[in-house]
Amino acid sequence: METTPLNSKNGQSACKDGEDCQENGILQKGLAGPGNKAEAGQISNGYSAVQSPGAFLIPYTIMAIFGGIPLFYMELALGQYHRNGCISIWKKICPIFKGIGFAICIIAFYIASYYNTIMAWALYYLISSFTGQLPWTSCKNSWNTDNCTNYFSEDNITWTSHSISPAEEFYTRHVLQVHQSRGLDDVGGISWQLALCTMSIFTIVYFSIWKGVRSSGKVVWVTATFPYIILSILLVRGATLPGAWRGVVFYLKPNWQKLLETGVWVDAAAQIFFSLGPGFGVLLAYASYNKFNNNCYQDALVTSIVNCMTSFMSGFVIFTVLGYMAEMRNEDVSEVAKDIGPSLLFITYPEAIANMPAATFFAIIFFIMIITLGLDSTFAGLEGVITAVLDEFPHVWAKRREWFVLAVVITCFFGSLSTLTFGGAYVVKLLEEYATGPAVLTVALLEAIAVSWFYGINQFCSDVKEMVGFSPGWFWRICWVAISPIFLLFIICSFLSSPPELRLFNYNYPRWTVLLGYCIGTSSFICIPAYIIYRLIITPGTFKERILKSITPETPTEIPFGDLRLNAV
């Protein structure tokens, strides 16, 4: 059957009534701007390219062994021994670094502001999945353009550089509605559908954590175990698809040349820190509720290994499906796998699911998995903030936890409004790149320095021995004192020397967004030097005496007579 080429005059028709037109060639019916056709065809969704996942696994493992796991162990031990959140714990370690706790709370606010929006997208997809035919499988919807190309249809379809899949148009034009925004300088109005979805997510979050770790712990039994069931189902289904082996080979085959690129190591460090959680205050908060003699060393090893193996398993789930997509498109896996982040979750994978037997079932369980995984992260992040504030101001909020949690959730919801606009996806990417990653790594660096060099590595190891009965070995000591801080310092300097060039949906971020990104990232980190200056000013004595008093623990940690935390909220 002969088809009309998509780059014909008909395919490049002008935008209707100016509704979908944007400047600089952004989303003009999915077409590239003048002089950028080849580039737009290669990066249709604007996310970074996955050149070699196999090369990523090596730095990921190294960063986990020498950076993520040691700091994970450190935070568990600190929280369990001192039994305080990320703010008040510094009174017992090194008071001058108390600003780290405030920085963590601000970072948690930024994360809640954009991370729950991503879950709202998943909830929108989940609701849309309860239908006989998934809405992102057809080009006959009101949001589709002339460039919509369903290459899974029975017709003989020609795929060109201007072609856009129905899954991509569903995501960009129906869910996000980015065609109604011209960029960060004109994000447009708020999408009421996404606002309702986000409100639903925050409602679930509130009633899961309002009573404390006992209520959230019961919810986590479901949200933490259910994804493993779904992952297993999706892995079996993906492995049986034609072409799945191509994705597995692409996933495991390393590109050694890529190991020389700094960006791969920076991405690996960011991934391991975001998956394990050091620097977010979460581990301090949850460990503070542990029994004093709990084996936190065993917890650190088991949890870290399970976490990393889960990530490794998830890679097979994703790349078996990408191999299937490459087989159907008759393309290399590298072309199909070039988009990561939300594009992978909301375009590539849903598109593959839509063309499987029992597509509705697999779509529903996939997006339920995404939402449950996201809820776990949100529970933990907000609990870290709540525990920190309640421990710092027990006389004010101890008996008003429900009201305080409500205030936190409402504040985070209003903070997320900018990400719920038609250009909200641009805001999400900006916050993701600048507001959290570099700030969290800086917090983790200063935390490691404060504990190892100021509080003292010998004192810290003595605390661990008092809890678990044995002192950490030389490997852990060397990592805490030198290796982990050096890794973190290298990554931070690499980011500062070459900030990422942001691009999303053929929209190149203006140069001023780099300055805006640094300002957002600095807004949390500035708490640390600001508190150091404040501390030195209010402390009486000479400058030397002020420093000595500020780095000396204010109050000793009381060892409980029983196994329970006495001041638990």
C-alpha positions as CSV (number, residue, x, y, z in Angstrom):
1,M,0.0,0.0,0.0
2,E,1.5,3.3,-1.1
3,T,1.7,6.0,1.6
4,T,2.1,9.7,1.5
5,P,5.6,10.7,2.8
6,L,5.4,12.5,6.1
7,N,7.7,15.2,4.9
8,S,5.4,16.2,2.1
9,K,3.6,19.4,1.9
10,N,0.6,17.9,3.5
11,G,2.7,16.6,6.4
12,Q,4.1,20.1,7.0
13,S,0.9,21.9,7.2
14,A,0.9,25.1,9.2
15,C,-0.3,25.2,12.8
16,K,-4.0,25.7,13.1
17,D,-5.2,29.1,14.3
18,G,-1.8,29.6,16.0
19,E,-2.8,27.3,18.8
20,D,0.1,24.9,18.5
21,C,2.7,27.2,17.0
22,Q,5.7,28.0,19.1
23,E,8.9,30.0,18.5
24,N,12.3,28.5,17.6
25,G,10.7,25.5,16.0
26,I,9.4,24.1,19.3
27,L,6.7,21.5,18.8
28,Q,5.3,22.9,15.6
29,K,3.2,19.8,15.0
30,G,6.2,17.8,15.9
31,L,8.4,19.3,13.2
32,A,12.0,20.5,13.6
33,G,12.9,24.1,13.2
34,P,14.8,25.3,10.2
35,G,18.3,24.0,10.0
36,N,17.7,21.5,12.9
37,K,15.9,18.7,11.1
38,A,18.6,16.1,11.6
39,E,19.1,17.0,15.3
40,A,15.4,16.9,16.0
41,G,15.1,13.5,14.4
42,Q,17.9,12.2,16.6
43,I,16.7,13.6,19.9
44,S,13.0,13.8,19.5
45,N,12.3,13.8,23.2
46,G,15.2,15.9,24.4
47,Y,16.7,13.5,27.0
48,S,20.3,12.4,27.2
49,A,21.4,9.5,25.1
50,V,22.1,6.1,26.5
51,Q,25.3,5.3,24.6
52,S,26.3,2.2,26.5
53,P,24.4,0.9,29.5
54,G,27.2,-1.7,29.9
55,A,29.7,1.0,30.5
56,F,27.4,2.5,33.1
57,L,27.3,-0.6,35.2
58,I,31.0,-0.5,35.9
59,P,31.2,3.1,37.4
60,Y,27.8,2.4,39.1
61,T,29.3,-0.6,40.9
62,I,32.5,1.2,41.8
63,M,30.6,4.2,43.1
64,A,28.3,1.9,45.1
65,I,31.3,0.1,46.8
66,F,33.4,3.1,47.6
67,G,30.8,5.9,48.0
68,G,27.2,4.9,48.3
69,I,27.4,1.9,50.7
70,P,29.9,3.3,53.1
71,L,27.9,6.5,53.5
72,F,24.7,4.4,53.8
73,Y,26.3,2.5,56.6
74,M,27.5,5.8,58.3
75,E,24.1,7.4,58.3
76,L,22.4,4.2,59.7
77,A,24.9,4.1,62.5
78,L,24.6,7.8,63.3
79,G,20.8,7.7,63.4
80,Q,20.6,4.6,65.5
81,Y,23.2,5.7,68.0
82,H,22.2,9.3,68.5
83,R,18.4,8.8,67.9
84,N,17.8,12.2,66.3
85,G,16.7,13.6,63.0
86,C,19.0,15.5,60.5
87,I,18.8,18.8,62.4
88,S,19.1,18.1,66.1
89,I,21.6,15.3,65.6
90,W,24.4,17.8,65.0
91,K,24.2,19.0,68.6
92,K,25.7,15.6,69.5
93,I,28.2,15.4,66.7
94,C,29.5,18.8,65.6
95,P,27.1,21.7,66.2
96,I,28.7,24.1,63.7
97,F,27.4,21.8,60.9
98,K,23.8,22.1,61.9
99,G,23.1,23.9,58.7
100,I,23.4,20.5,56.9
101,G,20.0,19.6,58.5
102,F,18.3,22.7,57.2
103,A,19.8,22.2,53.8
104,I,18.4,18.6,53.7
105,C,14.9,19.9,54.5
106,I,15.0,22.4,51.7
107,I,16.2,19.8,49.2
108,A,13.4,17.5,50.4
109,F,10.9,20.3,49.6
110,Y,12.3,20.7,46.0
111,I,12.1,16.9,45.5
112,A,8.5,16.8,46.8
113,S,7.7,19.7,44.4
114,Y,8.6,17.9,41.2
115,Y,8.8,14.2,42.1
116,N,5.1,13.9,43.0
117,T,4.3,15.6,39.7
118,I,6.0,12.7,37.9
119,M,3.8,10.3,40.0
120,A,0.8,12.4,38.9
121,W,1.7,11.7,35.3
122,A,1.8,8.0,36.1
123,L,-1.6,8.3,37.8
124,Y,-3.0,10.0,34.7
125,Y,-1.7,7.1,32.6
126,L,-3.1,4.5,35.1
127,I,-6.6,6.1,34.9
128,S,-6.3,6.2,31.1
129,S,-5.4,2.5,31.0
130,F,-8.8,1.3,32.1
131,T,-10.1,1.0,28.6
132,G,-10.4,-1.6,25.9
133,Q,-7.9,0.1,23.6
134,L,-5.1,2.1,25.2
135,P,-5.4,5.8,24.1
136,W,-1.8,6.0,23.0
137,T,-2.1,3.4,20.3
138,S,-4.1,5.4,17.8
139,C,-3.5,8.5,15.7
140,K,-7.2,9.3,15.5
141,N,-7.5,11.3,18.7
142,S,-8.2,15.0,19.0
143,W,-4.6,15.7,20.2
144,N,-2.9,13.9,17.3
145,T,-1.2,15.8,14.5
146,D,-0.5,15.0,10.9
147,N,2.9,13.6,11.8
148,C,1.5,10.9,14.0
149,T,2.7,7.6,12.7
150,N,1.5,4.3,14.1
151,Y,4.2,1.9,12.7
152,F,2.6,-1.0,14.7
153,S,-0.5,-0.8,12.4
154,E,-1.2,-3.3,9.7
155,D,-0.7,-0.7,7.0
156,N,2.7,-0.2,5.3
157,I,3.9,2.8,7.1
158,T,7.0,4.9,6.2
159,W,8.8,6.1,9.3
160,T,10.8,9.4,8.6
161,S,12.7,11.9,10.7
162,H,9.5,13.9,11.2
163,S,7.4,10.9,12.3
164,I,6.0,11.0,15.9
165,S,4.5,7.9,17.5
166,P,1.0,8.1,19.0
167,A,2.6,7.3,22.4
168,E,4.8,10.4,22.2
169,E,1.9,12.7,21.2
170,F,-0.3,11.3,24.0
171,Y,2.5,12.2,26.5
172,T,3.5,15.6,25.1
173,R,0.2,16.9,23.7
174,H,-2.5,15.3,25.9
175,V,-0.9,14.6,29.3
176,L,1.6,17.4,29.5
177,Q,0.1,19.7,26.8
178,V,3.5,21.3,26.3
179,H,2.4,22.7,22.9
180,Q,0.5,25.3,24.9
181,S,3.8,26.6,26.4
182,R,6.6,28.5,24.7
183,G,9.2,27.5,27.3
184,L,10.3,28.6,30.8
185,D,9.6,32.2,30.0
186,D,5.9,31.3,29.2
187,V,4.9,28.1,31.0
188,G,1.2,28.8,30.5
189,G,-1.7,27.9,32.8
190,I,-2.2,25.0,35.2
191,S,-3.5,21.7,33.9
192,W,-6.5,20.9,36.1
193,Q,-6.2,17.2,35.3
194,L,-2.7,17.0,36.5
195,A,-3.5,19.2,39.5
196,L,-6.2,16.7,40.6
197,C,-3.9,13.8,40.1
198,T,-1.2,15.5,42.2
199,M,-3.7,16.3,44.9
200,S,-4.7,12.7,45.0
201,I,-1.1,11.6,45.3
202,F,-0.5,14.1,48.2
203,T,-3.7,12.9,49.9
204,I,-2.4,9.3,49.8
205,V,0.9,10.5,51.1
206,Y,-0.7,12.4,54.0
207,F,-2.8,9.5,55.3
208,S,0.2,7.2,55.0
209,I,2.6,9.2,57.2
210,W,0.4,11.3,59.4
211,K,0.6,8.9,62.4
212,G,4.4,8.4,62.1
213,V,6.5,5.4,61.1
214,R,4.0,2.9,62.4
215,S,1.4,4.0,59.9
216,S,3.9,4.5,57.0
217,G,5.6,1.2,57.9
218,K,2.3,-0.7,57.3
219,V,1.8,1.0,54.0
220,V,5.4,0.2,52.9
221,W,4.7,-3.5,53.3
222,V,2.5,-3.1,50.3
223,T,4.4,-0.4,48.3
224,A,7.8,-2.1,48.8
225,T,6.8,-5.7,48.0
226,F,4.2,-5.2,45.3
227,P,6.8,-3.8,42.7
228,Y,8.8,-7.0,43.0
229,I,5.9,-9.0,41.9
230,I,5.2,-6.7,39.0
231,L,8.9,-6.6,38.0
232,S,9.0,-10.4,37.9
233,I,5.9,-10.5,35.7
234,L,7.2,-7.9,33.3
235,L,10.6,-9.6,33.2
236,V,9.1,-12.9,32.2
237,R,6.9,-11.2,29.6
238,G,9.8,-9.2,28.2
239,A,12.1,-12.2,27.9
240,T,9.5,-13.9,25.7
241,L,9.2,-11.1,23.2
242,P,10.8,-11.3,19.8
243,G,14.1,-9.4,19.7
244,A,14.5,-9.3,23.5
245,W,18.0,-10.7,23.3
246,R,19.1,-7.7,21.3
247,G,18.2,-5.4,24.2
248,V,20.0,-7.7,26.7
249,V,23.2,-7.7,24.6
250,F,23.0,-3.9,24.4
251,Y,22.4,-3.7,28.1
252,L,25.4,-5.9,29.1
253,K,28.0,-5.2,26.4
254,P,30.3,-2.4,27.7
255,N,31.8,0.4,25.6
256,W,35.2,0.8,27.3
257,Q,35.7,4.2,25.6
258,K,32.8,5.6,27.5
259,L,34.6,5.0,30.8
260,L,36.9,7.9,30.0
261,E,33.9,10.3,29.9
262,T,33.3,12.2,33.2
263,G,29.6,12.4,32.6
264,V,29.2,8.6,32.9
265,W,30.8,8.7,36.4
266,V,28.7,11.7,37.5
267,D,25.5,9.9,36.3
268,A,26.6,6.7,38.1
269,A,27.2,8.6,41.4
270,A,23.9,10.5,41.2
271,Q,22.1,7.2,40.5
272,I,23.6,5.3,43.4
273,F,23.0,8.2,45.8
274,F,19.4,8.7,44.8
275,S,18.7,4.9,45.0
276,L,20.4,4.3,48.4
277,G,19.5,7.7,49.9
278,P,22.6,9.0,51.9
279,G,22.5,12.8,52.2
280,F,18.7,13.0,52.2
281,G,18.2,12.7,55.9
282,V,16.0,9.6,55.4
283,L,18.4,7.1,56.8
284,L,19.0,9.2,59.9
285,A,15.3,9.5,60.5
286,Y,14.3,5.9,60.1
287,A,17.4,4.5,61.9
288,S,16.6,6.8,64.9
289,Y,13.6,4.5,65.6
290,N,15.8,1.3,65.6
291,K,16.6,-0.6,68.7
292,F,20.0,0.6,70.1
293,N,21.7,-2.8,69.6
294,N,20.2,-3.5,66.2
295,N,22.9,-4.8,63.7
296,C,23.0,-1.7,61.5
297,Y,26.1,-3.1,59.7
298,Q,24.1,-6.1,58.5
299,D,21.2,-3.9,57.5
300,A,23.5,-1.6,55.5
301,L,25.0,-4.5,53.5
302,V,21.8,-6.4,52.9
303,T,19.7,-3.4,52.0
304,S,22.4,-2.0,49.7
305,I,22.9,-5.3,47.9
306,V,19.2,-5.8,47.5
307,N,18.8,-2.3,46.2
308,C,21.6,-2.6,43.6
309,M,20.4,-6.0,42.5
310,T,16.9,-4.6,42.0
311,S,18.3,-1.8,39.8
312,F,20.2,-4.5,37.8
313,M,17.0,-6.6,37.4
314,S,15.0,-3.5,36.4
315,G,17.6,-3.0,33.6
316,F,16.6,-6.4,32.1
317,V,12.9,-5.5,32.4
318,I,13.5,-2.3,30.4
319,F,16.0,-3.5,27.8
320,T,14.2,-6.7,26.9
321,V,11.3,-4.5,25.9
322,L,13.6,-2.0,24.1
323,G,15.0,-5.0,22.1
324,Y,11.5,-5.8,21.1
325,M,10.9,-2.2,20.0
326,A,14.0,-2.3,17.9
327,E,12.9,-5.5,16.3
328,M,9.5,-4.0,15.4
329,R,11.0,-0.8,14.1
330,N,13.8,-2.6,12.3
331,E,16.3,-0.2,14.0
332,D,19.3,-0.6,16.3
333,V,18.6,-0.8,20.0
334,S,20.7,2.3,20.5
335,E,18.2,4.3,18.5
336,V,15.3,3.1,20.5
337,A,17.1,3.5,23.8
338,K,18.4,7.0,23.2
339,D,15.8,8.5,25.5
340,I,16.0,8.1,29.3
341,G,14.1,9.5,32.2
342,P,10.4,10.3,31.9
343,S,10.5,9.6,28.1
344,L,11.5,6.0,28.7
345,L,8.7,5.6,31.3
346,F,6.0,7.4,29.5
347,I,6.7,7.0,25.8
348,T,8.9,4.0,24.9
349,Y,7.8,1.5,27.5
350,P,4.0,2.2,27.3
351,E,4.3,2.1,23.5
352,A,5.8,-1.4,23.7
353,I,3.2,-2.5,26.3
354,A,0.4,-1.3,24.0
355,N,1.4,-3.6,21.3
356,M,1.6,-6.8,23.5
357,P,-1.3,-9.2,24.0
358,A,-3.3,-8.2,27.1
359,A,-1.9,-4.7,26.8
360,T,-4.4,-3.2,29.2
361,F,-3.4,-5.6,32.0
362,F,0.3,-4.9,31.6
363,A,-0.3,-1.1,31.3
364,I,-2.3,-1.1,34.6
365,I,0.3,-3.1,36.6
366,F,3.2,-1.2,35.1
367,F,1.8,2.2,36.2
368,I,0.7,0.8,39.6
369,M,4.4,-0.2,40.1
370,I,5.6,3.3,39.1
371,I,3.2,4.9,41.6
372,T,4.1,2.5,44.5
373,L,7.8,3.0,43.9
374,G,7.3,6.8,43.9
375,L,5.2,6.7,47.0
376,D,8.0,4.9,48.9
377,S,10.4,7.6,48.0
378,T,8.0,10.3,49.0
379,F,7.2,8.7,52.3
380,A,10.9,8.5,53.1
381,G,11.8,12.0,52.0
382,L,9.0,13.7,54.0
383,E,9.5,11.5,57.0
384,G,13.1,12.7,57.1
385,V,11.9,16.3,57.3
386,I,9.1,15.6,59.8
387,T,11.3,13.6,62.1
388,A,14.0,16.3,62.0
389,V,11.6,19.2,62.9
390,L,9.8,17.2,65.6
391,D,13.1,16.3,67.2
392,E,14.3,19.9,67.0
393,F,11.0,21.4,68.4
394,P,9.4,18.6,70.4
395,H,7.6,20.9,72.8
396,V,5.9,22.7,69.9
397,W,5.0,19.9,67.5
398,A,5.2,16.6,69.5
399,K,1.4,16.5,70.2
400,R,0.5,18.2,66.9
401,R,2.1,15.8,64.4
402,E,-1.0,15.4,62.3
403,W,-1.4,19.2,61.8
404,F,2.3,19.6,61.1
405,V,2.3,16.9,58.5
406,L,-0.8,18.5,56.9
407,A,1.1,21.8,56.8
408,V,4.1,20.1,55.1
409,V,2.0,18.3,52.5
410,I,0.0,21.5,51.7
411,T,3.2,23.5,51.3
412,C,4.7,20.9,49.0
413,F,1.5,20.8,46.9
414,F,1.6,24.6,46.4
415,G,5.3,24.3,45.7
416,S,4.5,21.9,42.9
417,L,2.1,24.2,41.1
418,S,4.8,25.5,38.7
419,T,5.4,21.9,37.6
420,L,1.6,21.4,36.8
421,T,1.6,24.1,34.2
422,F,1.6,23.4,30.4
423,G,5.4,24.0,30.6
424,G,5.7,22.1,33.8
425,A,7.9,19.4,32.3
426,Y,10.6,22.1,31.6
427,V,10.4,23.1,35.3
428,V,10.7,19.4,36.4
429,K,13.9,18.9,34.4
430,L,15.4,22.1,35.7
431,L,14.8,21.1,39.3
432,E,15.9,17.6,38.6
433,E,19.3,18.7,37.2
434,Y,20.1,21.6,39.5
435,A,18.0,21.6,42.7
436,T,18.8,18.1,44.0
437,G,21.7,16.2,42.5
438,P,24.7,18.6,43.2
439,A,23.2,19.8,46.5
440,V,22.7,16.3,47.8
441,L,26.3,15.3,46.9
442,T,27.6,18.4,48.6
443,V,25.6,17.7,51.7
444,A,26.9,14.1,51.7
445,L,30.5,15.4,51.3
446,L,30.3,17.8,54.2
447,E,28.5,15.1,56.3
448,A,31.4,12.7,55.7
449,I,34.0,15.4,56.6
450,A,32.1,16.5,59.7
451,V,31.8,12.9,61.1
452,S,35.2,11.6,60.1
453,W,37.4,14.7,60.6
454,F,35.6,16.7,63.3
455,Y,33.7,14.3,65.4
456,G,36.5,11.8,64.9
457,I,36.7,8.5,63.1
458,N,37.9,6.8,66.2
459,Q,35.0,8.1,68.2
460,F,32.5,7.2,65.5
461,C,33.9,3.6,65.3
462,S,33.7,3.4,69.1
463,D,30.0,4.3,68.9
464,V,29.4,1.6,66.4
465,K,31.2,-1.0,68.5
466,E,29.1,0.0,71.5
467,M,25.9,-0.8,69.5
468,V,26.8,-3.9,67.4
469,G,29.7,-5.3,69.5
470,F,32.5,-4.9,66.9
471,S,34.3,-1.9,65.4
472,P,34.2,-1.2,61.6
473,G,37.2,-2.5,59.7
474,W,39.9,-0.5,57.8
475,F,38.0,-0.5,54.6
476,W,35.1,1.4,56.1
477,R,37.5,3.8,57.9
478,I,39.5,4.6,54.8
479,C,36.3,5.1,52.8
480,W,34.8,7.5,55.3
481,V,38.0,9.5,55.8
482,A,39.3,9.7,52.3
483,I,37.9,7.7,49.4
484,S,34.2,8.7,49.7
485,P,34.9,12.4,50.1
486,I,37.4,12.4,47.2
487,F,34.8,10.7,45.0
488,L,32.2,13.2,45.9
489,L,34.5,16.2,45.5
490,F,35.5,14.9,42.0
491,I,31.8,14.6,41.0
492,I,30.9,18.1,42.3
493,C,33.8,19.8,40.6
494,S,33.0,18.0,37.4
495,F,29.4,19.3,37.5
496,L,30.5,22.8,38.3
497,S,33.1,22.8,35.5
498,S,30.7,21.6,32.9
499,P,27.0,22.1,33.8
500,P,24.5,20.1,31.7
501,E,23.1,21.7,28.6
502,L,19.4,21.2,29.1
503,R,17.2,20.2,26.2
504,L,13.7,18.9,26.3
505,F,11.2,18.2,23.5
506,N,13.3,20.1,20.9
507,Y,13.3,23.1,23.3
508,N,16.8,24.4,24.1
509,Y,16.9,26.0,27.5
510,P,18.0,29.6,27.5
511,R,21.4,30.4,28.9
512,W,19.9,32.3,31.8
513,T,18.4,29.0,33.1
514,V,22.0,27.9,34.0
515,L,22.2,30.8,36.4
516,L,18.7,30.1,37.7
517,G,19.6,26.5,38.2
518,Y,22.7,27.4,40.3
519,C,20.6,29.8,42.3
520,I,18.1,27.1,43.1
521,G,20.8,24.6,44.0
522,T,22.6,27.2,46.2
523,S,19.4,28.2,48.0
524,S,19.6,24.9,50.0
525,F,23.4,24.7,50.3
526,I,23.7,28.3,51.5
527,C,22.2,27.2,54.8
528,I,25.5,25.5,55.8
529,P,27.9,28.5,55.6
530,A,25.1,30.8,56.9
531,Y,24.7,28.7,60.0
532,I,28.5,28.5,60.5
533,I,28.7,32.3,60.5
534,Y,25.7,32.6,62.8
535,R,27.1,30.0,65.2
536,L,30.4,31.8,65.4
537,I,28.7,35.1,66.0
538,I,26.5,34.0,68.9
539,T,29.1,31.9,70.6
540,P,31.0,33.9,73.3
541,G,34.8,34.0,73.7
542,T,37.7,34.6,71.4
543,F,37.7,33.4,67.8
544,K,39.6,30.2,68.7
545,E,37.3,29.5,71.7
546,R,34.3,30.0,69.5
547,I,35.6,27.5,67.0
548,L,36.4,24.9,69.7
549,K,33.0,25.3,71.3
550,S,31.2,25.1,67.9
551,I,32.9,21.8,67.0
552,T,32.5,20.2,70.4
553,P,29.2,18.2,71.0
554,E,26.8,20.2,73.1
555,T,25.0,17.4,74.7
556,P,26.2,13.8,75.2
557,T,24.2,11.0,73.8
558,E,22.3,9.1,76.5
559,I,22.5,5.4,76.0
560,P,19.0,3.9,76.6
561,F,18.5,1.3,79.4
562,G,16.1,-0.7,77.2
563,D,16.0,-1.3,73.5
564,L,13.3,1.3,72.7
565,R,14.0,4.9,71.7
566,L,12.8,6.9,74.7
567,N,12.1,10.2,72.9
568,A,10.4,8.7,69.9
569,V,7.4,10.7,68.6
